[in-house]
Amino acid sequence: MTSQAQRPVAHPLARRRGVPVVWRVLAGAALLIVAAVIALDRWGFDELPAWIIPLVVYLAGLGLVWSPLDGVFGQDARRLDVAGIFRRDAWLRLLVGLVLGVGALWWFAAWDYTDAMVVRAIVTPIVVALGGALLLAPWWLRLIRQVGIERNERIREHERAEIAAHLHDSVLQTLTLIRARADDPDAVSRLARAQERDLRSYLYQDRPSVEESVATAVKDAVAEVEDAQGVTIDAVCVGDSPTDERLWAAVQAAREAISNAARHGAEPISVYAELTATEYEVFVRDAGPGFDPDAVPLDRLGIRQSIMGRVARHGGEAEVRSAPGSRTEVRIMMPRGGSR
């Protein structure tokens, strides 16, 4: 009973090794060519062109040389199955194909197809060179393709390393700070917003600089005030252009107005900037508690010099609208023109 129980139910399946498909294809092609030659001879073509047989031999060699490349790339083109190239039948096909191809080219080089020596001196090297290049072309193309794939892999690996380093240096440290200050919602909000800006600037590294974009200059000014004062500011920018001297003055005045709103006003704080063909307008609003602009002492230079005076010196206008118990709005208008 024991011996019968241990006896295998079925023998393992053995893979039958038959004739490779490429050899069967070549044998069939050879039979077809022989049949075609016999048919031509029977139908009255007594003299076939001298280049027919060498051409057939060259094409057969070309097929043999190219055939080992069929299974080099599997389903994933980025993974090269090098082991498939070094099988015995692959080397045999490659060797036979090179012999046939080189033999056909040698025959053409020795063929007296014309009595004009100049024509032979020009045509023969060109045909031989093209034939040799055609024999080795797929191998060179595969090599170039593989080099490109490896280069792309190195680039992706470098990018992954850069992203990992940036996440470690910024995001993970910010998360650690957020966890340490979990009992301070304002600090958590400020850290999260600063980290959001950092990630956006990292992901979109092609964003223009402050010299190239007045919208970028305004957003950077808003970000500086948010980080310094710990507030949340909504900013909307419509239109964009390089930041010339007048636009830069308007941005600096807007930054001062934003800073005043963050220090003395209440949220929500909003900034709206619009650039047209003739002027640049910036509106800075807060929710109060407001003040009397006429009651501001003369020695307080924030509104008088940093906002109104700076804008006026560059040909623009600045207006502060506020009253005790109401919201405050600063309007800055700068005409287009000038250079920074």
Rosetta silent file (secondary structure, phi, psi, omega in degrees, C-alpha in Angstrom):
SEQUENCE: MTSQAQRPVAHPLARRRGVPVVWRVLAGAALLIVAAVIALDRWGFDELPAWIIPLVVYLAGLGLVWSPLDGVFGQDARRLDVAGIFRRDAWLRLLVGLVLGVGALWWFAAWDYTDAMVVRAIVTPIVVALGGALLLAPWWLRLIRQVGIERNERIREHERAEIAAHLHDSVLQTLTLIRARADDPDAVSRLARAQERDLRSYLYQDRPSVEESVATAVKDAVAEVEDAQGVTIDAVCVGDSPTDERLWAAVQAAREAISNAARHGAEPISVYAELTATEYEVFVRDAGPGFDPDAVPLDRLGIRQSIMGRVARHGGEAEVRSAPGSRTEVRIMMPRGGSR
SCORE:     score description
SCORE:     0.000 S_00000001
   1 L     0.000  -39.856 -178.449    0.000    0.000    0.000 S_00000001
   2 H   -65.502  -43.273 -179.108    2.765    2.341    0.865 S_00000001
   3 H   -66.100  -36.780  178.563    4.595    1.829   -2.416 S_00000001
   4 H   -69.673  -36.154  179.411    1.388    2.295   -4.388 S_00000001
   5 H   -68.353  -31.757 -178.441    0.524    5.461   -2.484 S_00000001
   6 H   -84.151   -9.753 -179.021    3.952    6.977   -3.195 S_00000001
   7 L   -70.961  131.032 -178.864    3.803    6.145   -6.895 S_00000001
   8 L   -63.999  142.771 -179.588    3.214    9.347   -8.937 S_00000001
   9 L   -68.149  -41.554 -178.349   -0.155    9.628  -10.579 S_00000001
  10 L  -142.311  150.797  177.211    1.239   11.101  -13.812 S_00000001
  11 L   -78.549  144.502  178.115    4.639   11.703  -15.265 S_00000001
  12 L   -61.866  144.262 -179.822    5.723   15.332  -15.597 S_00000001
  13 L   -71.097  133.258  177.740    5.170   16.814  -18.989 S_00000001
  14 L  -105.950  133.524 -179.657    8.324   17.106  -21.051 S_00000001
  15 L   -77.180  124.437  179.997    8.629   19.879  -23.562 S_00000001
  16 L   -81.934  129.084 -179.351    9.271   18.534  -27.000 S_00000001
  17 L   -97.203  108.694  178.680   12.028   20.297  -28.803 S_00000001
  18 L  -101.947 -169.671  179.033   11.238   20.490  -32.458 S_00000001
  19 L   -71.030  130.923  179.781   12.823   22.281  -35.344 S_00000001
  20 L   -55.670  150.150 -177.039   12.975   26.032  -34.671 S_00000001
  21 H   -62.213  -37.467 -176.195   10.418   28.074  -36.543 S_00000001
  22 H   -62.642  -38.247  179.200   13.048   30.171  -38.295 S_00000001
  23 H   -68.108  -38.421  178.270   14.624   27.136  -39.940 S_00000001
  24 H   -66.357  -37.242  177.654   11.246   25.923  -41.151 S_00000001
  25 H   -65.255  -44.542 -179.983   10.486   29.370  -42.559 S_00000001
  26 H   -65.648  -38.765  177.591   13.824   29.533  -44.369 S_00000001
  27 H   -63.767  -41.972  177.315   13.389   26.015  -45.727 S_00000001
  28 H   -64.283  -41.256  177.784    9.958   26.922  -47.043 S_00000001
  29 H   -63.328  -39.575  178.402   11.281   30.132  -48.601 S_00000001
  30 H   -63.541  -42.138  178.125   14.097   28.192  -50.291 S_00000001
  31 H   -63.586  -39.459  177.567   11.625   25.677  -51.739 S_00000001
  32 H   -64.525  -39.585  179.411    9.464   28.508  -53.033 S_00000001
  33 H   -65.755  -43.760  178.210   12.457   30.155  -54.680 S_00000001
  34 H   -61.364  -41.945  178.395   13.520   26.885  -56.329 S_00000001
  35 H   -63.358  -39.221  178.465    9.979   26.361  -57.568 S_00000001
  36 H   -65.311  -39.968  178.448    9.894   29.890  -58.967 S_00000001
  37 H   -64.576  -42.511  178.689   13.202   29.376  -60.797 S_00000001
  38 H   -64.303  -40.035  179.429   11.978   26.088  -62.307 S_00000001
  39 H   -64.796  -41.856  178.243    8.717   27.721  -63.356 S_00000001
  40 H   -63.044  -40.733  179.746   10.533   30.588  -65.037 S_00000001
  41 H   -66.964  -36.455 -178.575   12.809   28.167  -66.845 S_00000001
  42 H   -72.199  -32.975 -177.858    9.846   26.067  -68.006 S_00000001
  43 L   -82.083    4.506  172.521    7.912   29.080  -69.282 S_00000001
  44 L   110.613    2.886  177.751   10.725   30.060  -71.649 S_00000001
  45 L   -86.332   88.861 -174.287   13.037   32.280  -69.610 S_00000001
  46 L   -70.200  -34.666 -176.753   16.218   30.561  -70.675 S_00000001
  47 L  -120.234  107.084  175.350   18.574   33.083  -69.173 S_00000001
  48 L   -78.733  151.757  176.769   17.796   34.431  -65.724 S_00000001
  49 L   -57.871  143.702 -175.769   19.531   37.669  -64.627 S_00000001
  50 L   -66.982  -19.146 -175.824   22.894   36.949  -63.053 S_00000001
  51 L   -90.993   -2.377 -176.360   22.048   38.866  -59.912 S_00000001
  52 H   -64.295  -54.017 -175.685   18.942   36.801  -58.987 S_00000001
  53 H   -62.989  -48.040  177.418   20.693   33.981  -57.115 S_00000001
  54 H   -59.457  -34.887  178.377   23.137   36.248  -55.173 S_00000001
  55 H   -66.286  -42.152  177.626   20.238   38.496  -54.207 S_00000001
  56 H   -62.602  -42.515  178.642   18.278   35.533  -52.896 S_00000001
  57 H   -62.232  -41.382 -179.949   21.348   34.351  -50.987 S_00000001
  58 H   -65.422  -42.532  179.707   21.826   37.824  -49.502 S_00000001
  59 H   -64.709  -38.606  176.718   18.179   38.072  -48.439 S_00000001
  60 H   -63.173  -43.409  176.981   18.367   34.645  -46.816 S_00000001
  61 H   -63.604  -37.123  178.591   21.498   35.727  -44.931 S_00000001
  62 H   -63.073  -42.121  177.800   19.799   38.968  -43.921 S_00000001
  63 H   -64.088  -38.473  178.935   16.880   37.035  -42.461 S_00000001
  64 H   -67.957  -39.853 -179.911   19.212   34.756  -40.521 S_00000001
  65 H   -66.357  -38.472 -177.947   21.220   37.659  -39.106 S_00000001
  66 H   -78.554  -24.062 -170.391   18.080   39.490  -37.998 S_00000001
  67 H   -61.487  -35.453  179.673   16.260   36.435  -36.618 S_00000001
  68 H   -63.635  -13.801 -178.009   18.000   36.216  -33.177 S_00000001
  69 H   -83.466   -4.270 -176.225   16.582   39.652  -32.349 S_00000001
  70 L   -60.805  -43.665 -175.001   12.995   38.395  -32.377 S_00000001
  71 L  -104.559   17.303 -177.792   12.954   37.385  -28.731 S_00000001
  72 L   -68.749  -42.641  179.833   15.465   39.852  -27.312 S_00000001
  73 E  -104.247  127.017  178.496   12.765   42.204  -25.959 S_00000001
  74 L   -86.348 -142.408 -179.957    9.901   40.677  -24.073 S_00000001
  75 L   -68.985  -31.916  178.872    6.714   42.390  -23.004 S_00000001
  76 L  -100.621  113.509 -176.872    8.684   45.181  -21.353 S_00000001
  77 L   -68.078  -15.062 -179.423   10.856   46.927  -23.922 S_00000001
  78 L   -83.635   -8.946 -178.487   13.053   48.341  -21.157 S_00000001
  79 L  -111.712  112.715 -176.189   14.233   44.892  -20.100 S_00000001
  80 E   -88.552  123.370  178.152   16.664   43.280  -22.486 S_00000001
  81 L   -86.746   79.877 -175.822   16.676   39.473  -22.525 S_00000001
  82 H   -65.766  -31.241 -177.608   20.395   39.139  -23.199 S_00000001
  83 H   -61.862  -28.845  179.887   20.372   35.411  -22.436 S_00000001
  84 H   -67.588  -22.684 -178.941   18.230   34.808  -25.513 S_00000001
  85 L   -76.515  -30.504 -171.288   20.999   36.098  -27.789 S_00000001
  86 L   -95.638   17.280  173.203   23.626   33.648  -26.577 S_00000001
  87 L   -72.032  158.809 -174.895   21.720   30.440  -27.242 S_00000001
  88 H   -64.451  -44.366 -178.432   23.414   27.949  -29.521 S_00000001
  89 H   -66.714  -30.962  177.654   20.838   28.134  -32.302 S_00000001
  90 H   -66.486  -44.406  177.276   20.995   31.969  -32.219 S_00000001
  91 H   -63.195  -39.054 -179.863   24.763   31.939  -32.703 S_00000001
  92 H   -64.920  -44.226  177.665   24.427   29.367  -35.502 S_00000001
  93 H   -62.115  -42.311 -179.853   21.835   31.456  -37.330 S_00000001
  94 H   -62.780  -43.380 -178.971   23.959   34.557  -36.931 S_00000001
  95 H   -65.926  -47.139  179.674   27.085   32.823  -38.255 S_00000001
  96 H   -63.136  -41.333  179.092   25.323   31.252  -41.233 S_00000001
  97 H   -63.176  -40.834  178.157   23.593   34.531  -42.062 S_00000001
  98 H   -65.407  -39.359  178.757   26.867   36.489  -41.973 S_00000001
  99 H   -63.110  -45.563  179.998   28.536   33.927  -44.225 S_00000001
 100 H   -65.548  -45.311 -178.802   25.713   34.109  -46.747 S_00000001
 101 H   -64.446  -45.989  179.727   25.470   37.890  -46.638 S_00000001
 102 H   -66.302  -37.974  178.044   29.207   38.501  -46.899 S_00000001
 103 H   -62.405  -42.709  178.851   29.486   35.898  -49.650 S_00000001
 104 H   -64.331  -40.598  177.923   26.766   37.597  -51.700 S_00000001
 105 H   -67.708  -36.629  176.652   28.441   40.981  -51.248 S_00000001
 106 H   -63.656  -41.422  177.604   31.811   39.493  -52.198 S_00000001
 107 H   -60.712  -43.253 -179.928   30.266   38.064  -55.358 S_00000001
 108 H   -64.546  -37.897  179.510   28.873   41.470  -56.271 S_00000001
 109 H   -65.228  -30.966 -179.644   32.243   43.125  -55.662 S_00000001
 110 H   -93.252   -0.027 -175.290   33.909   40.641  -58.053 S_00000001
 111 L   -81.520  132.648  176.213   31.134   40.748  -60.669 S_00000001
 112 L   -91.180   72.720 -176.421   31.931   42.387  -64.018 S_00000001
 113 L   -81.440   -8.236  176.593   28.499   43.849  -64.486 S_00000001
 114 L  -156.634  153.908  177.821   29.822   46.664  -66.696 S_00000001
 115 L   -85.584  -10.836 -179.234   32.923   47.486  -68.686 S_00000001
 116 L   -79.639  109.047 -177.483   33.008   51.064  -67.370 S_00000001
 117 H   -65.610  -32.959 -179.470   35.635   51.032  -64.631 S_00000001
 118 H   -66.240  -42.003  179.167   34.537   54.408  -63.300 S_00000001
 119 H   -63.371  -44.361  179.204   30.969   53.180  -62.778 S_00000001
 120 H   -64.050  -38.194 -179.399   32.206   50.036  -61.048 S_00000001
 121 H   -66.156  -24.962 -179.870   34.576   52.071  -58.853 S_00000001
 122 H   -93.023  -46.767 -172.919   31.635   54.209  -57.672 S_00000001
 123 H   -73.053  -43.396 -174.261   28.727   51.758  -57.528 S_00000001
 124 H   -59.529  -50.336  178.923   30.492   48.710  -56.050 S_00000001
 125 H   -61.215  -35.282 -179.395   31.739   50.367  -52.806 S_00000001
 126 H   -66.339  -45.917 -178.800   28.341   52.017  -52.289 S_00000001
 127 H   -65.194  -42.765 -179.926   26.406   48.759  -52.711 S_00000001
 128 H   -63.788  -42.634  179.562   28.833   46.798  -50.515 S_00000001
 129 H   -64.704  -43.560  178.812   28.724   49.449  -47.793 S_00000001
 130 H   -65.340  -39.415  178.566   24.928   49.618  -47.859 S_00000001
 131 H   -64.471  -42.445  177.495   24.677   45.825  -47.810 S_00000001
 132 H   -65.660  -40.650  178.287   27.012   45.560  -44.818 S_00000001
 133 H   -65.248  -36.750  178.998   25.191   48.333  -42.978 S_00000001
 134 H   -67.267  -34.351  177.294   21.862   46.631  -43.653 S_00000001
 135 H   -63.394  -40.789 -175.019   23.178   43.379  -42.206 S_00000001
 136 H   -99.432   -1.630 -174.797   24.205   45.041  -38.947 S_00000001
 137 H   -56.813  -50.156 -177.499   21.573   47.802  -38.832 S_00000001
 138 H   -62.097  -31.987  178.614   19.121   46.132  -36.406 S_00000001
 139 H   -67.197  -42.763  177.759   21.922   45.293  -34.002 S_00000001
 140 H   -65.846  -40.707 -179.941   23.130   48.889  -33.957 S_00000001
 141 H   -64.179  -41.063  176.665   19.574   50.170  -33.597 S_00000001
 142 H   -63.257  -39.852  179.383   18.930   47.819  -30.685 S_00000001
 143 H   -64.490  -44.822  178.961   22.157   48.928  -29.052 S_00000001
 144 H   -63.192  -39.962  179.124   21.285   52.600  -29.466 S_00000001
 145 H   -63.925  -42.128 -179.792   17.798   51.945  -28.144 S_00000001
 146 H   -65.637  -38.975  177.000   19.143   50.127  -25.113 S_00000001
 147 H   -62.196  -41.252  177.367   21.593   52.963  -24.395 S_00000001
 148 H   -63.731  -39.954  178.567   18.698   55.421  -24.552 S_00000001
 149 H   -63.388  -44.226  179.648   16.628   53.262  -22.208 S_00000001
 150 H   -65.142  -37.471  178.027   19.456   53.060  -19.700 S_00000001
 151 H   -64.570  -42.493  177.633   20.015   56.819  -19.908 S_00000001
 152 H   -63.841  -36.737  177.708   16.315   57.438  -19.228 S_00000001
 153 H   -64.312  -41.009  178.027   16.463   55.043  -16.290 S_00000001
 154 H   -64.619  -38.643  178.513   19.422   56.953  -14.826 S_00000001
 155 H   -64.286  -44.668  178.405   17.539   60.230  -15.280 S_00000001
 156 H   -63.782  -38.306  178.007   14.466   58.832  -13.532 S_00000001
 157 H   -64.580  -40.106  176.628   16.621   57.455  -10.731 S_00000001
 158 H   -63.636  -41.852  179.468   18.244   60.871  -10.303 S_00000001
 159 H   -65.122  -40.333  177.951   14.818   62.536  -10.226 S_00000001
 160 H   -62.863  -39.627  178.285   13.562   60.054   -7.641 S_00000001
 161 H   -65.171  -40.106  178.677   16.612   60.754   -5.483 S_00000001
 162 H   -64.597  -42.748  179.374   16.057   64.519   -5.798 S_00000001
 163 H   -64.228  -42.837  179.441   12.385   64.191   -4.858 S_00000001
 164 H   -62.355  -41.573  179.003   13.228   61.974   -1.889 S_00000001
 165 H   -65.129  -41.005  179.820   15.841   64.455   -0.672 S_00000001
 166 H   -66.486  -41.658  178.027   13.436   67.373   -1.048 S_00000001
 167 H   -62.138  -38.690  179.478   10.676   65.535    0.786 S_00000001
 168 H   -67.724  -40.956 -175.042   13.069   64.694    3.592 S_00000001
 169 H   -77.688  -24.999 -174.446   14.399   68.248    3.890 S_00000001
 170 H  -118.433  -62.207 -172.344   11.063   70.048    3.684 S_00000001
 171 H   -64.907  -48.332 -177.549    7.899   68.001    3.963 S_00000001
 172 H   -64.636  -38.891  177.576    9.016   65.605    6.690 S_00000001
 173 H   -66.708  -38.143  177.459   10.478   68.403    8.780 S_00000001
 174 H   -65.388  -40.972  177.053    7.287   70.432    8.390 S_00000001
 175 H   -62.304  -35.991  177.010    5.192   67.449    9.449 S_00000001
 176 H   -64.531  -42.072  177.465    7.398   67.087   12.509 S_00000001
 177 H   -65.367  -39.725  178.921    6.820   70.748   13.396 S_00000001
 178 H   -62.556  -41.342  178.313    3.075   70.378   12.848 S_00000001
 179 H   -65.309  -36.220  179.774    2.990   67.391   15.192 S_00000001
 180 H   -71.448  -26.501 -179.161    4.946   69.337   17.816 S_00000001
 181 L  -112.941   35.310 -177.061    2.535   72.286   17.563 S_00000001
 182 L   -62.197  -22.694 -179.515   -0.699   70.340   17.195 S_00000001
 183 L   -86.806    1.997  179.989   -2.273   72.425   19.986 S_00000001
 184 L  -119.405   92.131 -176.392   -1.701   75.679   18.057 S_00000001
 185 H   -59.866  -36.307 -179.573   -4.083   75.785   15.060 S_00000001
 186 H   -64.578  -43.995  178.986   -2.684   79.079   13.771 S_00000001
 187 H   -65.093  -39.789  178.533    0.870   77.758   13.708 S_00000001
 188 H   -63.135  -43.556  179.285   -0.271   74.539   12.039 S_00000001
 189 H   -63.214  -42.023 -179.934   -2.145   76.484    9.370 S_00000001
 190 H   -64.802  -43.298  179.328    0.837   78.745    8.741 S_00000001
 191 H   -65.178  -41.920 -179.877    3.235   75.812    8.428 S_00000001
 192 H   -64.364  -41.660 -179.579    0.893   73.912    6.116 S_00000001
 193 H   -67.760  -40.226  177.208    0.395   76.916    3.856 S_00000001
 194 H   -63.805  -39.657  178.903    4.132   77.614    3.682 S_00000001
 195 H   -68.627  -34.486  176.351    4.786   73.977    2.829 S_00000001
 196 H   -61.657  -45.251  178.112    2.108   74.086    0.138 S_00000001
 197 H   -62.572  -40.810 -179.901    3.825   77.038   -1.517 S_00000001
 198 H   -62.916  -42.944  179.777    7.187   75.305   -1.294 S_00000001
 199 H   -66.861  -40.129  178.730    5.849   72.158   -2.943 S_00000001
 200 H   -63.075  -43.335  178.796    4.128   74.131   -5.685 S_00000001
 201 H   -66.366  -31.310  178.315    7.302   76.050   -6.483 S_00000001
 202 H   -73.702  -41.427 -179.299    9.253   72.780   -6.495 S_00000001
 203 H   -71.542  -33.878 -179.884    6.804   70.968   -8.770 S_00000001
 204 L  -112.446   70.945 -175.083    6.488   73.929  -11.139 S_00000001
 205 L   -74.432   -8.266  178.902   10.090   75.001  -11.321 S_00000001
 206 L   -88.547   10.692  178.248    9.546   76.749  -14.639 S_00000001
 207 L   -61.861  142.276 -177.627    7.576   79.535  -12.940 S_00000001
 208 L   -69.085  158.042  178.236    8.880   82.955  -14.005 S_00000001
 209 L   -80.115  174.141 -179.840   11.027   85.057  -11.707 S_00000001
 210 L   -66.359  -27.608  176.790    9.924   88.346  -10.142 S_00000001
 211 L   -73.341  -28.734 -177.832   11.765   90.218  -12.881 S_00000001
 212 L   -90.250  -18.280 -173.613    9.900   88.316  -15.584 S_00000001
 213 L  -144.986  122.317  176.495    6.431   88.393  -13.982 S_00000001
 214 H   -72.814  -28.047  176.535    4.698   91.035  -11.905 S_00000001
 215 H   -64.991  -39.940  176.539    2.170   88.384  -10.807 S_00000001
 216 H   -63.962  -38.800  178.848    5.007   86.335   -9.339 S_00000001
 217 H   -62.655  -41.655  179.390    6.292   89.433   -7.543 S_00000001
 218 H   -66.344  -44.201 -179.045    2.883   90.050   -5.950 S_00000001
 219 H   -64.967  -36.855  176.029    2.475   86.414   -4.900 S_00000001
 220 H   -65.366  -38.773  177.552    5.943   86.389   -3.371 S_00000001
 221 H   -63.967  -41.706  177.202    5.104   89.533   -1.414 S_00000001
 222 H   -62.277  -42.750 -179.758    1.911   87.905   -0.147 S_00000001
 223 H   -63.594  -38.917  178.781    3.836   84.773    0.861 S_00000001
 224 H   -62.905  -42.676 -179.491    6.404   86.823    2.797 S_00000001
 225 H   -68.470  -40.241  178.037    3.695   88.575    4.785 S_00000001
 226 H   -59.086  -45.553 -179.620    1.863   85.301    5.464 S_00000001
 227 H   -67.260  -37.850 -176.481    5.020   83.704    6.825 S_00000001
 228 H   -75.725  -36.778 -173.223    5.976   86.757    8.876 S_00000001
 229 H  -103.935  -10.817  179.011    2.539   87.529   10.348 S_00000001
 230 L    69.168   37.822  179.316    0.974   84.074   10.480 S_00000001
 231 L  -120.391  169.632  176.767   -2.169   85.012    8.554 S_00000001
 232 L  -111.235  127.145 -175.967   -3.958   83.661    5.521 S_00000001
 233 E  -125.570  129.480  175.894   -4.260   85.960    2.515 S_00000001
 234 E   -91.755  125.240 -177.600   -6.223   85.252   -0.669 S_00000001
 235 E  -123.671  133.669  176.733   -4.466   86.612   -3.748 S_00000001
 236 E  -130.498  128.561  179.879   -5.802   86.822   -7.309 S_00000001
 237 E  -122.704  129.068  178.851   -3.725   88.179  -10.203 S_00000001
 238 E  -118.919  122.507 -178.092   -5.162   88.943  -13.638 S_00000001
 239 L    84.746  156.072 -177.681   -2.752   89.660  -16.464 S_00000001
 240 L  -157.328  155.609  176.189    1.012   89.553  -16.397 S_00000001
 241 L  -168.716  168.519  174.597    4.092   91.199  -17.856 S_00000001
 242 L   -59.073  147.628 -175.567    7.756   91.808  -16.988 S_00000001
 243 L   -86.669  100.523  177.533    8.208   93.862  -13.829 S_00000001
 244 L   -86.745 -171.370 -173.748    9.457   97.283  -14.871 S_00000001
 245 H   -63.831  -43.748 -178.578   10.312  100.155  -12.540 S_00000001
 246 H   -69.248  -42.829  179.217    6.750  101.433  -12.117 S_00000001
 247 H   -64.268  -36.910  178.368    5.241   98.002  -11.605 S_00000001
 248 H   -64.592  -38.864  176.353    7.908   97.178   -9.057 S_00000001
 249 H   -63.129  -40.480  177.600    7.032  100.332   -7.116 S_00000001
 250 H   -63.816  -38.911  178.603    3.371   99.294   -7.158 S_00000001
 251 H   -64.826  -43.443  179.690    4.299   95.837   -5.860 S_00000001
 252 H   -64.395  -39.437  176.718    6.357   97.313   -3.037 S_00000001
 253 H   -65.779  -39.797  177.704    3.521   99.648   -2.072 S_00000001
 254 H   -64.332  -37.108  178.201    1.092   96.729   -2.163 S_00000001
 255 H   -61.854  -40.874  177.852    3.398   94.733    0.081 S_00000001
 256 H   -64.879  -39.608  178.724    3.331   97.507    2.664 S_00000001
 257 H   -66.661  -38.978  178.233   -0.468   97.649    2.463 S_00000001
 258 H   -65.177  -41.450  179.061   -0.684   93.872    2.878 S_00000001
 259 H   -63.475  -40.907  177.417    1.658   94.008    5.859 S_00000001
 260 H   -63.766  -41.757  179.108   -0.470   96.731    7.495 S_00000001
 261 H   -63.711  -37.277  179.634   -3.632   94.693    6.937 S_00000001
 262 H   -70.346  -36.015 -177.486   -2.005   91.641    8.520 S_00000001
 263 H   -79.916  -41.820 -170.809   -0.751   93.580   11.550 S_00000001
 264 H  -110.236  -18.535 -176.792   -3.703   95.864   12.236 S_00000001
 265 L   -96.464 -172.065 -179.866   -6.651   94.384   10.367 S_00000001
 266 L  -124.025  153.531  177.894   -8.715   91.237   10.690 S_00000001
 267 L   -76.719  153.252    6.701   -9.154   88.299    8.411 S_00000001
 268 L   -80.041  145.346  176.732  -10.230   87.602    5.737 S_00000001
 269 E  -113.354  132.448 -177.841   -7.557   89.567    3.884 S_00000001
 270 E  -131.605  150.956  177.345   -7.647   89.622    0.119 S_00000001
 271 E  -131.172  128.178  177.483   -5.443   90.985   -2.659 S_00000001
 272 E  -126.598  123.451 -179.730   -6.653   91.560   -6.207 S_00000001
 273 E  -125.110  131.999 -179.133   -4.226   92.724   -8.908 S_00000001
 274 E  -133.578  130.104 -179.861   -5.215   93.442  -12.507 S_00000001
 275 E  -112.896  124.217  176.444   -2.923   94.438  -15.355 S_00000001
 276 L  -116.619 -176.151 -178.443   -4.347   96.085  -18.472 S_00000001
 277 L   -69.652  -21.217 -174.131   -2.761   97.682  -21.495 S_00000001
 278 L  -114.048  -24.744 -175.649   -2.773  101.133  -19.860 S_00000001
 279 E  -153.163  168.288  178.581   -2.549  100.649  -16.093 S_00000001
 280 E  -128.248  121.824 -177.920   -1.909   98.317  -13.191 S_00000001
 281 E  -118.038  138.710  176.537   -4.331   98.244  -10.251 S_00000001
 282 E  -131.034  130.421  177.676   -3.931   96.488   -6.912 S_00000001
 283 E  -118.022  128.967  177.926   -6.639   96.282   -4.246 S_00000001
 284 E  -121.044  120.565 -176.238   -5.851   95.202   -0.679 S_00000001
 285 E  -126.931  146.425  169.997   -8.826   94.618    1.630 S_00000001
 286 E  -133.145  176.337 -173.272   -9.268   93.440    5.211 S_00000001
 287 L   -96.182   12.627  178.477  -12.310   92.903    7.442 S_00000001
 288 L   118.556 -175.695    8.643  -11.703   95.720    9.912 S_00000001
 289 L   -84.384    2.500  177.184  -11.773   97.213   12.497 S_00000001
 290 L    81.648  170.570  179.166  -10.862  100.177   10.319 S_00000001
 291 L  -161.890  174.085  177.786   -9.437  103.607   11.161 S_00000001
 292 L   -98.978  110.263 -177.745   -9.619  107.252   10.169 S_00000001
 293 H   -59.787  -32.347 -178.755   -6.950  107.930    7.512 S_00000001
 294 H   -72.404  -18.575 -178.158   -7.009  111.678    8.250 S_00000001
 295 H   -90.993    3.171 -179.622   -6.197  111.015   11.925 S_00000001
 296 L   -71.858  127.927 -178.904   -2.952  109.194   11.192 S_00000001
 297 L   -61.076  153.035 -178.262   -0.053  111.162   12.750 S_00000001
 298 L   -66.609  -24.632 -178.531    2.422  112.795   10.372 S_00000001
 299 L   -81.552   -4.937  176.437    5.324  110.820   11.821 S_00000001
 300 L   -87.522  104.106 -170.379    3.689  107.515   10.764 S_00000001
 301 H   -92.697   -1.028 -176.140    5.364  107.006    7.392 S_00000001
 302 H   -61.113  -50.682 -178.906    3.903  103.595    6.495 S_00000001
 303 H   -81.444  -43.534 -172.473    0.875  104.907    4.612 S_00000001
 304 H   -68.833  -40.049 -175.054    2.141  108.376    3.697 S_00000001
 305 H  -105.289  -49.473 -174.522    5.557  107.403    2.306 S_00000001
 306 H   -69.974  -24.360 -179.895    5.784  103.669    1.765 S_00000001
 307 H  -109.515  -69.037 -172.982    2.437  103.502   -0.030 S_00000001
 308 H   -68.589  -45.089 -178.976    1.127  106.865   -1.222 S_00000001
 309 H   -65.581  -42.565 -179.656    4.487  108.631   -1.567 S_00000001
 310 H   -62.395  -42.920 -179.542    6.171  105.713   -3.383 S_00000001
 311 H   -67.392  -41.720 -178.494    3.311  105.407   -5.858 S_00000001
 312 H   -64.604  -36.171 -179.316    3.127  109.173   -6.450 S_00000001
 313 H   -64.227  -20.934  179.624    6.862  109.408   -7.172 S_00000001
 314 L  -107.016   16.356  173.785    6.377  107.019  -10.110 S_00000001
 315 L    87.202   14.625 -178.993    3.346  108.764  -11.540 S_00000001
 316 L  -108.283 -173.077 -179.557    0.640  106.661   -9.930 S_00000001
 317 E  -131.805  145.383  176.072   -2.136  107.123   -7.416 S_00000001
 318 E  -134.410  136.233 -177.358   -2.889  105.463   -4.073 S_00000001
 319 E  -134.731  134.546  178.205   -6.109  105.766   -2.116 S_00000001
 320 E  -114.155  120.890  179.793   -6.963  104.462    1.354 S_00000001
 321 E  -114.053  116.800  179.881  -10.637  103.946    2.151 S_00000001
 322 L  -163.425  162.393  176.085  -11.463  103.159    5.752 S_00000001
 323 L  -156.373  151.443  179.167  -13.505  104.258    8.736 S_00000001
 324 L   -56.911  129.696  179.074  -13.628  103.177   12.372 S_00000001
 325 L    87.335    1.174  179.968  -15.647   99.979   12.678 S_00000001
 326 L  -125.939  178.870 -178.883  -15.565   99.128    8.984 S_00000001
 327 L   -77.295  166.589  179.117  -13.201   97.397    6.634 S_00000001
 328 E  -116.642  135.546  177.371  -10.106   98.957    5.080 S_00000001
 329 E  -131.975  130.002  176.383   -9.368   99.022    1.366 S_00000001
 330 E  -113.343  124.317  178.628   -6.192  100.295   -0.291 S_00000001
 331 E  -112.381  126.149  178.560   -6.310  100.974   -4.021 S_00000001
 332 E  -118.641  125.408  178.159   -3.063  101.398   -5.941 S_00000001
 333 E  -123.950  124.937 -179.544   -3.121  102.522   -9.577 S_00000001
 334 E  -128.493  125.009  177.058    0.060  102.714  -11.640 S_00000001
 335 E   -69.871  152.127 -179.476    0.153  103.717  -15.314 S_00000001
 336 L   -74.373  147.596  177.142    2.094  101.432  -17.641 S_00000001
 337 L   132.597  173.882  179.842    5.569  102.459  -18.788 S_00000001
 338 L    86.397  175.330 -179.963    9.106  103.039  -17.512 S_00000001
 339 L  -140.788  147.649 -177.024   11.908  100.542  -17.022 S_00000001
 340 L   -88.961    0.000    0.000   13.308   98.896  -14.000 S_00000001
